[in-house]
Amino acid sequence: MKKLYVGLFFFTSLFSYAQKNDTSIILADITEKVKDYYIDKETYKKVNSLFQNELKKGTFNQLSKKDFAAFLTQKLRTTIEDEHFFVKYLENYTPEKQISEKEKEKLNNEHNSLENFGFETVQRLPGNIGYINFKGFASPEASENTLAAAMNFVANTHSLIIDLRENGGGENGMVLLFCSYFFDQKTDLYTTYFRHDNKTVLNSTQPVVSGQKYLHKKIYILTSKKTFSAGEAVAYFLQQYKLAEVIGEKTGGAANPVDHFIIQDQYLLLVPAGKITPLISQKNWEHIGVTPNQEVKSEDALKAAHIKILKNMVTTEAKTELTIPEIKNLIYKLEQ
């Protein structure tokens, strides 16, 4: 009972507002979700204080529901210093439209298929260099065949560029599947601790994949400030295990996984509910981001990677479809 009274004490003032209007009820519900799920169990106190102060100032009075959600997102991210917090107004959502998890997964997969499961471009650059522009991580089950096709396409290239500059993240399982293509055997990468369930899960690569693995070749990952969450994870782990070099800008710095909640049948709320701990370093990229091996503006990252690979080919006299003079000429053109 003592624990219950403590919780009620911190919520007393907020719930008194909840009797007055829907906004207060929504804020109280969000605070409760943070209290129950956020990785730091004391953070809800900051959220409660933030919401009470904004209510007293009348901040929310003139905001549309869409602007209200945007304001909450911004305030939660800056106050808690966690970029994974997100609130979105669900304009057409009604309880009657709720569907089973299986149906929801089917709809998500259909939607993601319209964007080719995040695979924007797969091509071969001059010098026999593979290039994959990957913008988001859908479910591994749905993405498996597309990923395999992409990796089979670049399998015979001399080296590989993975473009994550517009990758905003996605599903953890796809991170593991994607990384599996670059490890020759099963490797335990990290643990994930979930506070609400008080459980820790070990996350590992797969020893066998559907497509052809890309092993013992040069890999370069392109990043920007927009590279986020799961996109950062791929860059982080391939860099830490010295399987790839990162070229571009420092990434956003969001490591912790989230849980999704529907608030009062009006808003989608994302709450960071777990903590990732890489086994190789025992610390993640939360608040820090992934630091590139070669830091350049994001718009120059592809050219920088291409030039670096070509110069290495000249040094090692690598065999490609281009002669050494042709490679030097291409370097000259790219550097202009």
C-alpha positions in Angstrom: 0.0 0.0 0.0 2.9 2.4 0.7 4.0 2.3 -2.9 0.5 3.1 -4.1 0.2 6.1 -1.8 3.5 7.5 -3.1 2.2 7.3 -6.7 -1.1 8.9 -5.8 0.8 11.8 -4.0 2.7 12.8 -7.1 -0.4 12.7 -9.3 -2.9 14.4 -6.9 -2.6 17.9 -8.5 -2.6 16.6 -12.0 -5.7 14.4 -11.5 -7.6 17.3 -9.9 -7.2 19.1 -13.3 -8.4 16.0 -15.0 -12.0 16.6 -13.8 -12.1 19.9 -15.6 -11.2 19.1 -19.2 -10.0 16.4 -21.7 -6.6 17.9 -22.0 -5.8 17.2 -18.3 -7.0 13.7 -18.7 -4.8 13.2 -21.7 -1.8 14.6 -19.8 -2.5 12.5 -16.8 -2.7 9.4 -19.0 0.6 10.2 -20.7 2.3 10.8 -17.3 1.0 7.4 -16.0 2.4 5.6 -19.1 5.8 7.3 -18.5 5.7 6.3 -14.8 5.0 2.7 -15.7 7.2 2.2 -18.8 10.0 4.7 -19.1 13.4 3.3 -18.6 14.1 5.7 -15.7 11.5 5.1 -13.1 11.8 8.6 -11.6 11.3 10.5 -14.9 7.5 10.7 -14.6 8.0 13.3 -11.8 9.6 15.7 -14.3 6.8 15.0 -16.8 4.2 15.6 -14.1 5.8 18.9 -13.1 6.1 20.0 -16.8 2.5 19.3 -17.5 1.2 21.1 -14.4 3.2 24.2 -15.2 2.0 24.4 -18.7 -1.6 23.8 -17.6 -1.3 26.7 -15.1 0.1 29.0 -17.8 -2.8 28.1 -20.1 -0.3 27.0 -22.8 -2.7 24.4 -24.3 -5.8 26.5 -24.5 -5.4 27.8 -28.0 -3.6 24.8 -29.6 -5.2 22.5 -32.1 -5.0 18.8 -31.4 -2.3 18.5 -34.0 -0.3 21.4 -32.6 -0.9 20.1 -29.1 0.7 16.7 -30.0 3.7 18.5 -31.7 4.2 20.7 -28.6 4.1 17.7 -26.3 6.7 15.9 -28.5 9.0 18.9 -28.4 8.6 19.4 -24.7 9.1 15.8 -23.7 12.2 15.5 -25.9 13.9 18.6 -24.5 12.8 18.2 -20.9 13.7 14.5 -20.6 16.5 14.7 -23.2 15.3 11.7 -25.1 14.6 12.0 -28.8 12.4 8.8 -28.9 9.5 10.5 -27.2 6.7 11.1 -29.7 3.1 12.2 -29.6 0.8 12.3 -32.7 -2.8 13.2 -33.1 -4.8 10.3 -34.7 -7.3 12.3 -36.7 -9.3 9.3 -38.0 -8.8 6.9 -35.2 -11.9 5.3 -33.5 -12.1 2.4 -31.1 -14.3 0.5 -33.5 -11.4 0.4 -36.0 -9.1 -1.5 -33.6 -7.9 -4.7 -35.2 -6.0 -7.8 -34.1 -2.2 -7.9 -34.0 -2.2 -10.2 -36.9 -4.4 -7.9 -39.0 -2.3 -4.9 -37.9 0.9 -6.6 -39.0 -0.6 -7.5 -42.4 -1.6 -3.8 -42.9 1.8 -2.6 -41.8 3.5 -5.0 -44.2 1.3 -3.9 -47.1 2.1 -0.3 -46.4 5.8 -1.0 -46.1 5.8 -2.9 -49.3 4.7 0.3 -51.1 8.1 1.7 -50.0 9.9 -1.5 -50.9 10.6 -2.1 -47.2 12.9 0.8 -47.0 15.2 -0.2 -49.9 15.2 2.9 -52.0 18.1 2.2 -54.4 20.5 -0.7 -55.0 23.1 -0.3 -57.7 26.6 -0.8 -58.9 28.9 2.3 -59.0 31.9 2.7 -61.3 34.8 0.6 -60.0 32.5 -2.3 -59.1 31.3 -0.7 -55.9 28.0 -1.8 -54.4 25.5 0.9 -53.2 22.4 0.4 -51.0 20.3 3.3 -50.0 18.3 2.0 -47.1 15.7 4.3 -45.5 13.9 2.3 -42.8 13.6 -1.0 -41.0 10.3 -2.9 -41.5 9.7 -6.3 -40.0 12.4 -8.9 -40.8 9.8 -11.5 -41.9 8.3 -9.1 -44.5 11.6 -7.6 -45.6 13.7 -10.8 -45.8 13.3 -11.5 -49.5 13.9 -7.9 -50.5 17.0 -7.7 -48.3 18.3 -11.0 -49.8 17.7 -9.7 -53.3 19.6 -6.5 -52.5 22.5 -8.4 -50.9 22.7 -10.9 -53.8 22.8 -8.0 -56.2 25.9 -6.5 -54.6 27.5 -9.8 -53.7 30.2 -9.6 -56.4 31.2 -6.0 -55.9 34.7 -5.0 -54.7 33.3 -3.0 -51.8 30.0 -1.7 -50.4 28.5 1.6 -49.5 25.4 1.5 -47.2 23.6 4.8 -47.3 21.7 5.5 -44.0 21.6 9.3 -44.2 17.8 9.3 -44.4 17.2 6.2 -42.2 14.9 7.0 -39.3 14.9 3.6 -37.7 12.4 0.9 -37.3 12.2 -2.7 -36.0 14.9 -4.3 -33.9 14.6 -7.7 -35.6 15.5 -6.1 -38.9 18.7 -4.6 -37.4 19.8 -8.1 -36.4 18.9 -9.6 -39.8 20.7 -6.9 -41.7 23.8 -7.1 -39.5 23.8 -10.9 -39.9 24.9 -10.4 -43.5 28.3 -9.0 -42.3 29.2 -11.5 -39.6 30.5 -14.9 -40.6 29.0 -16.6 -37.6 26.4 -16.0 -34.9 27.5 -13.1 -32.7 25.8 -11.8 -29.5 25.6 -8.1 -30.1 23.6 -6.6 -27.2 21.1 -7.0 -24.5 17.9 -5.1 -24.1 16.4 -4.5 -20.7 12.7 -3.7 -20.4 11.7 -2.0 -17.1 8.0 -2.7 -17.2 8.5 -6.4 -17.5 11.8 -6.4 -15.6 13.4 -8.7 -18.2 16.6 -8.7 -20.2 16.7 -10.1 -23.8 19.9 -11.2 -25.6 20.1 -10.0 -29.2 22.2 -11.9 -31.7 23.0 -12.1 -35.4 21.9 -15.2 -37.4 24.5 -17.7 -38.6 22.5 -18.4 -41.8 20.6 -15.9 -44.0 18.5 -16.1 -47.2 20.9 -14.2 -49.4 24.6 -14.2 -49.9 26.6 -12.7 -47.0 29.0 -9.9 -47.6 32.2 -10.9 -45.8 35.9 -9.8 -45.7 35.4 -6.8 -47.9 35.5 -3.0 -47.3 32.2 -1.5 -46.1 31.4 2.2 -45.7 28.3 3.5 -44.0 27.0 7.0 -44.8 25.3 8.9 -41.9 23.7 12.3 -41.2 22.1 14.1 -38.3 18.8 12.4 -39.4 20.2 8.9 -39.1 18.2 7.7 -36.1 17.6 4.7 -33.8 17.8 1.4 -35.7 19.8 3.2 -38.4 22.3 4.3 -35.8 22.4 0.7 -34.5 23.7 -0.7 -37.8 26.3 2.0 -38.0 27.4 1.6 -34.4 27.8 -2.2 -34.4 29.5 -2.5 -37.8 31.9 0.3 -36.8 32.5 -1.2 -33.3 33.3 -4.6 -34.7 35.6 -3.0 -37.3 33.5 -4.3 -40.2 32.8 -0.9 -41.6 33.9 2.7 -41.6 31.3 5.5 -41.0 31.5 8.6 -43.2 29.3 11.6 -42.8 27.8 13.4 -39.8 27.3 12.4 -36.2 23.9 10.7 -35.8 20.9 11.7 -33.7 21.7 9.8 -30.5 18.6 7.6 -29.9 19.3 4.1 -28.7 16.5 3.0 -26.5 13.5 1.0 -27.9 10.0 2.2 -27.5 6.5 1.0 -26.6 3.4 2.3 -28.4 0.2 3.5 -26.6 -3.1 4.9 -27.7 -4.1 7.8 -25.4 -7.8 8.5 -24.9 -8.5 7.1 -28.4 -7.0 10.3 -29.8 -3.2 10.2 -29.7 -0.3 7.9 -30.4 2.4 8.0 -27.7 5.8 6.5 -28.0 7.7 6.0 -24.7 11.3 4.7 -24.5 10.8 1.6 -22.5 14.1 -0.3 -22.6 17.8 0.1 -22.6 20.2 -1.4 -25.1 23.7 -2.5 -23.8 26.2 -3.5 -26.5 28.3 -6.4 -25.3 31.4 -5.1 -27.0 31.5 -1.7 -25.2 28.9 -1.8 -22.4 27.6 1.6 -23.4 25.4 2.7 -26.2 24.9 5.8 -28.4 22.0 7.4 -26.4 22.4 11.2 -26.2 25.8 10.8 -27.9 25.2 9.5 -31.5 27.6 7.6 -33.6 30.8 9.5 -34.4 32.0 9.0 -38.0 35.5 7.8 -38.8 35.5 10.5 -41.5 33.4 13.5 -40.7 32.0 15.4 -43.7 28.7 17.1 -44.5 26.0 14.6 -45.2 25.6 15.8 -48.8 29.2 15.1 -49.5 29.4 11.7 -47.8 28.7 9.5 -50.9 31.3 11.3 -53.0 33.8 11.1 -50.1 33.2 7.3 -49.7 33.5 6.7 -53.5 36.8 8.6 -53.7 38.2 6.8 -50.7 37.4 3.4 -52.2 38.9 4.4 -55.6 42.1 5.7 -54.1 42.4 2.4 -52.2 42.0 0.5 -55.4 44.9 2.5 -57.0 47.1 1.8 -54.0 46.3 -1.9 -53.9 46.1 -2.2 -57.8 42.7 -3.9 -57.4 41.2 -5.5 -60.4 37.9 -3.9 -61.5 36.3 -3.2 -64.9 38.3 0.0 -64.9 42.1 0.3 -65.6 44.2 2.2 -63.1 44.4 5.3 -65.4 40.6 5.2 -65.7 40.3 5.0 -61.9 42.6 8.0 -61.5 40.6 9.9 -64.1 37.4 9.2 -62.2 38.9 10.3 -58.9 40.0 13.6 -60.6 36.4 14.2 -61.9 34.9 13.4 -58.5 37.2 15.8 -56.7 36.4 18.7 -59.0 
